[in-house]
C-alpha cells in the first residue's frame, strides 16, 4: 500500500554559486586561505576551499584595476579607473584612507615586505611609492615611455630596490635609497608582462609578449641569458627550493641522470597557449610541458583563446595558482608517477564567472554533482559538497545550449549535450570523455531528452524544426575512440524552433514544445503524431509528462502554465501568476505539485489540485533559464542570466518541527510572563513580552507602570535592560500606539522616558530610525495641538465662573484687600439702595395684568440675580464691618 503524499509547503535556498571574478586583478592571502578578486566595480573576498563569497566591498562604480594585500593580510589596497587609491581594513571592511596620486588609472601595485610602503604603477608612465600609514608620497619616478604594467619590490627587505616593466619593452630598476633609476634593462621587443626574482635575490626574470624570458644579473644588471618560449607569455614564476614543486622536480631530474648546476634557476611560464611549462636556465632546457589542458588553443586561427592571464606559487607548498582568460582559477600540484614521469595534476578549479546559464541537470544516482551548460563551448560539472568545478567536458566548437543526464542499465552515467555547432555529443562522466557524436541537424540543437525507462536512446530537437531519435546500442564500454551515433527516426515536427522535449515515463511517447505556440505528442519509436496541444498565445518554452497521470504540463511566453490531457489534447487547468514569460515548469511530489520559474526571476511552488501558488521565491536578479530537480531528493537548482546557481532544499518538515518547538517554547515563556506580572516584576515581564513579540501585553504593562506613584522611575528601570535592537522595535510599537488617541498618553510617557535615557548620538545610529521618527512626529504634533486646545478651553470656563462670582479672585495681600473694601462698601450701599428703590417703585406703580404676563423668564431671572448679588454683597459688607 502506497504511503500518503505529503505536500511540500516551502523551499529554502541553502547554497549559492555566485560570480566573484570577472577578470583583471586579484590577490591571495599569505596562508592561501582566501582570495581577493575584482568583480566589475566591487571586490569579492572568496574562501579558496569552496568558492563561497565571504564578504563584498562596494567600490566607486568604476572597474577595479589593481589589488594587493599587506604581508599580514590585515590591509587591502585597491585602485580603480577613478584613479582613487584606497586602503581597506579587512576586519571591518571599512576604508581607512584614500587619495589620488596618478593622472591615469593605476595598473599595478606592490607592497613592501615590511608593510610600510606601497608602490603603484600608472598608465601615466609614472611610478610612485607611498607611505601606508601617512598616505603621502615618498618617491616619484619618471622614465617609462609607455604604460607601466608590472611592478615588484625586491624580496629582501634590506634591498630597497623596486622593479617596474611597461609596454615600452623596458624594465627599470629604482633605488629607493638614492631616489633614482639604478638601471634600465632593454632586451625585450614587446610589453613586459611579468617580473620575478630568484630565491638567492641576485637574478631578475622578466617575461613578455615577445615570447622570451630574460634573466638579468643584479650585480651589474647584465643579461645572463635569454630563453625562447615560442608563445606570448603572461607570467613567469620561480619556486622555493624546499617547496614540493622543487623537490619533485629535482627528484625527477636526478632519476633521468641529469646534473643541475648550483647557479641554474628553474622557473615556469604560462601564456596564450593555455599550458604550463617548466624550464631550466642552464642550456635553456624545457624540463616539463603540460600534455593536455582544456584551455589549450587548438589552432592559430582560434577566435576564442582561453589561455592563462597570470600565475603565482601559493604559499606553504599549496601548489600553483593560474588565472585564465575565461575567469577561472586552476590550482595544480606536481606529481610523480610510478614510471618516473611528471604530471601536473589539477587539484581544484574555481569558476569565477559563469556568464548566462542555459541549462543544468543533476548527475548520478546520489545526485552529488551538477552539470551546467553556460554560454561557452564546455560543460562544467560541479561537486555540490565543495561547490568547486570537478571537471569540464570539452569538445563542442560552439556554445552548449542544452543537456540531459541518465544512468544506464549497466550503471554508467551518461550526459548528452546539444550545441550551436549543430551536433549532439554523448559523454561518459566516469572517464570524463566524449564517447559519441551525432551529426545530422541543420540548425542549433536547442533541446535533448533521455529515455526514462530503458535508457537506450535519446531525442533531440533543433532550430531546423526536426526531431531525431538517436540510439545508444552501438556504444561499447571498451571503445576508446568516439563513436558516430545513429539516428533511428526523423520527423519535421513544427513550423518554428523547438524549445523543449520530454519523454514519457514508459518510453512510449515524446512531447515537443515549439515557438509556433503548439506542443505535439509523438509516438515512439517511429515519431507518429498523436495529439497537437493548442491554446497558448506565445511560444512554449517547457514541456514535461506527469510521472503518474496521463497529462502534460507546458510553460509558455504568455505568462501561463497549462496542464493537458494526453487522450484528447484538452486543457485541464491553467495557472496564472508569473508577470513575465514562464520558461521552466517541472512536476514534484509524485505529480501533485510543480515548480515553475520565468523571465521575472521568480521561482513558484504550485499545488495542482487547488490551482494555488503556495510560495514565491525571489533569489535571482535576471531571467531564470534553467531548472533542475533531483529525482530522489527533489532538491532544486536554478540558474539564469545573472550567472548565479541557487540550490534549494525542501524545508517543510524542518519548518513544521520548528513551528512546533517554537509554540511549545512560547507556551512556557507565556506562563513565565504571567508569573512575572503576578510577582510585580515588571522589568522581567516587559523583557518577556518583547521576546514573545506581544505588543498589546507590553502596552498593558506600561499602563500599569504609569499608574504607579513612582511611574518615571519604574518605566526607566524597565527600559534599562533593553538592547538597541529592542529599543528600535519599542519605538516602532510606540509609533503604532501613538496613532490612537486612547493609547497616545501611555505612548508619550514611555517615549519621554526613552529619550531621557537614550543619548541622541546612539539614537541616530539606529537602523531605520528616520522612518520611525517620521511616523512619530506628525501624530505627536496633532496630540499636542489637541491638548493645547483643551487647555485653552478651560480658561473660558474659568473666566465664565469668575464672571458669575462663583470663583472669588485670589487675594494674597491683606492690605490691598482692606483698601479695596472701602470703595466697595459705598458701592455696595449705593447698589443696595438702588435695588430697594426699584422694588418699592415696582410695588407702587400699577401695571396691567396683561403687561405682567408678557414679562419674559429671562428678565425675571435677571432681576432675581441682581437681588441675589446685592444680597451677597451686603452680607459680605456687614460681616467685614
Buried (B, 14 or more C-beta within 10 A) or exposed (E): EEEEEEBBBBBEBEBBBBBBBBBBBBBBBEEBBBBBBBBBBBBBBBBBBBBBBEEBBEBBEBBBBBBBBBBEBEBBBBBBBBBBBBBBEBEEBEBBEBEEBBEBBBBBBBBBBEBBBBBBBBBBBBBBBBEBEEBEEBBEBEBBEBBBBBBBBBBEEEBBBBBBBBBBBBBBBBBBEEEEBBBEBEBBEBBBBBBBBBBEBBBBBBBBBBBBBBBBEBEEBEBBBEBEBEBBBBBBBBBEEEBBBBBBBEEBBEEEEEEBEEEEBBBBBBBBBBBBBBBBBBEBBEBBEBEEBBBBBEEEEEEEBBBBBBBBBBBEBBBBBBBBBBBBBBBBBBEBEEEEEBBBEBBBBBBBBBBBBBBBBBBEEEBEBBBBBBBBBBBBBBBBEBBBBBBBBBBBEBBBBBBBBBBBEEEBBBBBBBBBBBBBBBBBBEEBEBBBBBEBBEBBBBBBBBBBEEBBBBBBBBBBBBBBBBBBEEBEEEEEEBBEBBBBBEBEBBEEBBBBBBBBEEBEBBBBBBBBBBBBBBBBBEBEEBBEBEBBEBBBBBBBBBBEBEBBBBBBBBBBBBBBBBEEBEBEBEBEBBEEBBBBBBBBBEBBBBBBBBBBBBBBBBBBEEEEBBEEBEBBEBBBBBBBBBEEEBBBBBBBBBBBBBBBBBBBEEEEEEEEEEEEEBEEEBEBBEEBBEEEBBBBBBBBBBBBEBBEBBBBBBBBBBEEEEBBEBBBBBBEEBEEEBBBBBBBBBBBBBBEEEBBBBBBBBBEBBEEEBEEEEBEEBEEBEEBBEBBEEBBEBBEEEEEEEEEEEEEEEEEEEEEEEEEEEEEEEEEEEEEBEEBBEEBEEBBEEBEEEEEEEEEEEEEEEEEEEEEEEEEEEBEEBBEBBEEBBEBBEEEE
